[in-house]
Amino acid sequence: MTVLAHGLGGATDLPIPLSYALVGAAWALTFSFAVLVLVWREPRLEPRSPGVALPSFVGAVVDSRAVRAAISVLSVAVTVAVLAIGLLGTSDPARNPVPGVVYVFLWVGVMVASLVAGPVWKILSPARAVHRAVCLVSRRQPTRGLVRYPGSWGQWPAALGLFSFVWLELAYPQPGSVTAVTTWLVAYLVVTTIGLIMFGTTWARHADPLEVYSSLLGRLSPFGRRDAGELVLRSPLNNLAGTPARIGGVAVAATLLGSTAFDSFTTFPSWRGLLADAGSSGSEVPPTVLNTMGLLGFIAVVGFAFRTSARATGGLTEAERRLLPARLAHSLTPIVAGYLVAHYLTFLVEKGQATVLLFADPFERGWNLAGLADRDVAFILSTHPAALGTTKVLAVVIGHILGVAAAHDRCLRLLPQAHRLTGQLALMLTMVGFTFTGLYLLFES
């Protein structure tokens, strides 16, 4: 069975009907201006909201050293097994599960789990597990590294790490190559482990691309913690409001949002035709260069549009306006989450099953582990196009609504009274534009 089409292949799964896109766009536009003008006139979001305390035994289990140790051991064991399959198994991506593990479970599954349960990669990360073991042997605190993490770096290393992944997926000539995917995974693990040893857990929070991504989406989980560490249920918007403003935060969000939009765009016949012409003999621009330029272009447009609109306000000094994009970058997180669900839902559920089935015989020894070779993929989403289309539109629209609400509440806190309305108008229009464009890409792809 073939797991991968162009690395991920999520954009090709059942484009939504035009009527759904138009209705969703109308909802997004109406809500945006209703919130802006009529309903939400004072700041409401409080990241330290007490929430509703969960039973004490839940926190005891989640924070138990034995549970954390067991998860760490399992994480490292699974990682070693995946690397062994990648290095020693077949090079055919249609029979090797490693590309599916990375593209389906790591890139999508972990992030969807973070939306539900919080930043799970902090617990699942094999690099963190190895780092904790090194610190235990050397009797050092995991938070302390050999040198101090440069504050000027911010989240730029994470943005570069995320770009390396989306480049592999969307621009590399053979994104499904077992060798290429395994090489990326090994490089990620080596760089992350060295970063943790050098800079301590500050590296993971700021520079690990997967942890930064997981932590961003984890802010939309209904689970949170009080200052004393107690687990609570809390409004996702309150959790989101507690996202720290960091250098490079806009670059991270733009990379995630722009790459997803470009993934949909690559299915357009005009783009495919351009790549085909570039791939013909005698062409001066290879398809890889075109894809790289297109990917960078989408990311740059998203980043530039957001930065420009976030700073388009009066009543503040130039220095204060320069800080606004970083302080408002968290409002893009719900939009990123909405596109994650809309773009990759079918991919996660159905191609995820296909990946699991490939573990029946990962080394081509004639095995049939757990009877997986006798099972077939259940196409439970793609056989219900109306329900799937509705889910996709709702994901995009709800992401837009949450993003607008988060941006509006933050603007009420940051902008002077006289500029609260006009100062955020450009930002709201930009976010509406992101939603309209996303729905159009989902419709046309």
N, C-alpha and C positions, 0 to 999 in steps of 0.2 A: 504494500500500500504506500502511497506517496503522502508524506506528512506536510511537505513544504512546497509552496508555489514560488514565491519570490522572497524567501526568508521567513516571512510571517503569513502573508496572504490574507490578512484580515479584511482588507478593503474590498475584496472581490466578493464578499459574502452577502448576497441578496441586498442590492441597493433599495432604499426605501421609496415608496410611492411619492410622487410630487405633491399630492394633496396633503400627505402627512407632513412633509417639509414645510409647506406654506402655513399650515395650521400651527405647527410648532414655532415658526418664526413670528407669527402674529402674537402668540402667547408671550414669547420672550420680549418682544417690543412693548407690548401693553404693560406687562409687569414692571419692566425697567422704569418706565416713566411714571407709573403709578407710585412705585416706591420712592422715586426721586422727588416727586412734587407733593404727593398727598398724604402718604401713610407714615413714613419713617422720618420723623423730624428731629429726634434726639437720639444720642448714642444708646444702644441697648445691649450690645454684646460685652460679656465679661468673662475673660479667660480663666479667672479664678472663682467662677461660680461654684458654690458648694456641691451642686448636683445631688444625685440620690446615691447614697452609699450602698455598695454591693455587700452581700454577706461576708463576714470576715474570713470564712474558710476559702472563699474564692481567691482572695488576695494571698492567703497562706499557700495555696497550691501553686498559683502563678509565680510567686516569688520564691518558692522553695528551692533551696540549693540543689537538692536531689533531682528535682524536675529539670532545672536549668542544666545540670550536669548531664543528665540523660539526653536532653535535646542536643547539647553540644556534641556528645559522642556520636549520636545518630547523624547529625549534620555532617560531621567530618567523614564518617563512614560512607554516607551516600555520595559525598563529593568525590572521595577516592574511587568509588565504584564507577561513577560517571566518567571520571577522567580515564580510568582503565578501559572502559568501553570506547571512549573517544580515541584513545591511542592504539588499542589493540584490536578493536572490533572492525567490522567492514567499513569501507570508505563510502559505501552507497547510502546516501541520506534517506532513501526509501526504506532501508532496513536497519539503520542505526538510530537509536532513540536520542542520542545526544543533542542534535539540533533542536528537536522538539522539547527536550528538557530545558534548554536555555531560552528558546524563543517563547515557548508556551508557559511553562511552569515558573521559570525565574523572572522573565520580563513581564508576564501578564498575571499569572496565578498569585505570585507573592504580593503584587500590588493590589489585586482585588481583595486578597486576604487582609491587607493593611487597611483598606477602606472599611472592612467589617470589624476587625479586632484591634486595630492600632498598628504601630510600626513594628511588624513582626520580624523584619530582617535583622533588627538588633539582637533578637534571640536566636534566629536561625543561621546567621552568618557563620560559615566555617572559618573565615579569617579571624573573626572575633574569638571563636573558640580556641584556635591555635594561639592567638595572642594571650588569652587568659592562661593557657597552659604554660607558655613561656614566662609570663609574669609570676606564676606560682612557683616555678622552678627557680627563677632568679630572685624571688622575694621582692618584687617591685609592685607598686600600685598600677593597675591597668590605665588609670587616668594620666599617669606621668610617662612621658617619653624621654628619649635621649636629648632632644632639643625642643624648643618651643615652636608651636605651629604659628607661622607668620599671619597676623591678622589681616594683612593686605591681600592675602590669597582668597579669603572668604570661601565661597562655594564654586569658584572658578574651576578647581580641579574636578569637582563633581560634574560640572557642565561639560568639560572636555571628555570625561569618562562616558557620560551619556551620549555625547556626539560620536564617540568611537563605536558605540553599540549600534546606534541608528545608521551610521555610515555602513557598517558591516551588513545590516539588514537591507538597506535601501540603495546603496551605491556600489558596493562591492560586486564584481561580476558573478560570483558564485556564493550568494549568501547562505545557501543550504549546505555548503561544503562541510563535511565532518571535520576536516583538518582546520579550516578557517574558524569554525565555531569553537573547537577545542582550544585552539591557539588563543582566541580572545579570552576564554574562560581562565586558562592558565595565567595569562598576562594580568587579568583582573585580580586573581587570587594572590599572585606574587606582589603586585604593586600595593594592594590593600594591606597585606600582612607586613610588608616593609614599612608602609606608612604608619601602621599602628605601633610598630616597634619604635620608629623614629619619633613620632609625635603623640603617642598615646591615643586614647579614645577620641580626642579632639579631631583626629584625622577621620575617623568613622563618621562623626556628626557633620563635618564640613566637606569632606573630599571623597568619601566612598559614594560612587554614583547610585548604587542600588539602595544603600541606606538612606541617602538624602531623598531619593524618590519615594521610598517606602515611608519615611517619616513625614513627608509632605502629605501624602494621601492618608496617613494615619491620623492626621489632624481632623479629618472628616469622620472618623469613627465616633460612635456614641460613647466610647469608653475613654475615661480620663483619670487623672490622679490629682488629689489635693496636695497642698504644699508638703504635708507630712507623709505623702506617699500612698495614702489610702485610695483604693480603686473606687471609682464612682461612674454612674451613668450621667452624661451631661449632653446638652445640645451640641451637635457637631459644629454649629456656627460659633459657639463659645470656645470650643477647642481650637477652631481655625483662627480665631482672633488672637490666640496666644502664640502664633507662629512668629519666631524671631525674625527681624529684618536683618538680612546679611548681604554683604557684598557678593555679587554674582547670582543672587536669587532670581533676578529677572532673566539672566542667561539660562538658568536651569529650566524655568517655566517655558521660555521661548523655544528651547531645544525640544522639550517634550511636546508642546503644542504644535510647533512648526513641522516637526518630523511626522506627526500623525497626519497633518493636513497634506504633506507632500506624499505620504504613502497612498492616500486616496487619489491624489492628482496623477500619480504614475499609471493609473488604470485608464486614463483618458486616451482615446484613439490618437489624438493629435500628438500627445507626448510619446506614445508608443511608436508612432510613425517617425517622429524626429529621432528617436533612439535607433530605429531600424536603419534610417538613412545614415546615421553616424557610424553604425556598425558595418556598413558596406565598405567594400575595398576602396581605398584612396581617400577616405574621409580624414580630415585633419583633426577632428575632435572626437576622441573615443567615447563610447557610451558611459564609461565610468566617470569621466570628467564632467559630462553633461549632468549625470545624476548627482554628482558631488556639488556642482554649481547650483542645481535646482534645490537640493536639500539646504545648502547654506542660504540660498535666497529666501526660502520660506521661513527659516529660522530668523534671519535678519529682519524680514518684514514684520513678523510678530513682535520681535524685541523692539524695533524702532517705533512701531505704532503704539505699543504700550508705554514706552518711555516718554514719547512725545505727548501723548494724551494725558498721562499722569502728571506731567509738569505744567500742563496748560491751565494755569490758574493765576489769579491775582491775589494781592494781599499778603504775599510771602516774599521773603528775601530770596535772592538767587541761590544762596547756600541751602536754604530750607527747601526750595523747589527741587534741587538736585537730589535730596534725600527721599522725595516722594515715591519714585518708582520702587525702591527697595522696600519702603514701608507699606506699599500697596501690592507688592508682588504676590502676597498670599491669596489675593482675590482671584488669581488665575488658577489656583489649585482645583477648585470645583469644576472649572471648565476642562482642565486636563483630565479629571476623573470622569466627567461625562463622556468625553471622547474615548477614553480608555474602554469604558463599558460598551459604547455604541460601536466602536471600531473593531473590538476584539472578542465580543461576547461569543459569537458562534465559533470562532477560532479556539477559544479556551475550552469550551464544552466539548466540541466534536473532534477537533484535531488533538486536543488533550487526551481523549480516549485512544486515538490512533497511536499517540506516543507511548502510552502505557502498554498497548498490545505489542509494541516492538521489543519490550523487555522479556517476551517469551523466550527469545533465543538471541541474546545480545552479542554473543561471540560466534554465532553460527556453528554451534556444535550439535545441532539437532535436538535441542532442548525444547520443552514446552512448560516453562515455569508457571505454576499456578493455573495451568490450563488456559493461558491467555491466547495461545495460537488458535484455539477453537472458538474464540469470540469475535464478534463484529462490532463496528462502530454503530451506536444508536444515534441517528440523525434527528434528535428530539427538538432542535430549534429550526433548522433549515426546512423542515417539512411543515412548519407553521409560519409562513411568511408574514401574515397579518399581525400576529402576536409579536414576532421578532421586529417588524418595522415599527410598531407602536413602542416597544421597549427601547429601541434605538433613539427615537425622537424624544421620548420622555427623559432618557439619560442626558441628552444634550441640553434640553430645555431646563431640567432641574439643575444641572451643573451651572447653566447660565444664571438662573435665579439665585442660587446660593452665592455665586461669584459677585453678582450685582449687590446683593445684600451685604456681603462682607466688605466690598469696596465702599459702599455708601456709608456704612457705619464708621469705617475708619476715616473717611473724609469728614464726617461730622466732628470727629475728634481733632483732626489736623488742620482743617481750613478755618479761616476767620468767619465770623457770623455772616458778614456781608457777601462772602464768596462761596458759601456752602452749596448753593444751587448752581451757579454758573461755573464754579471752579471744577465741578466733577462732570459737567455735561459732556466734554470731549471724551472722558474716560468711559462714560456709559455708552456713548455712540460707538466707541471702539469695541467694547465688549459685545454690543449688539451685532456689529460687523463680524466679529469672530463667530458668533452663533449662526448668522445667516450664511457665512461662507462654509462653515462646517456642515450645515444641513444640505447645502447645495452639493458639496463634495460627496456626502453620503448618498444623495439622490443620484448623482451622475456616475459614481464609480461602479 
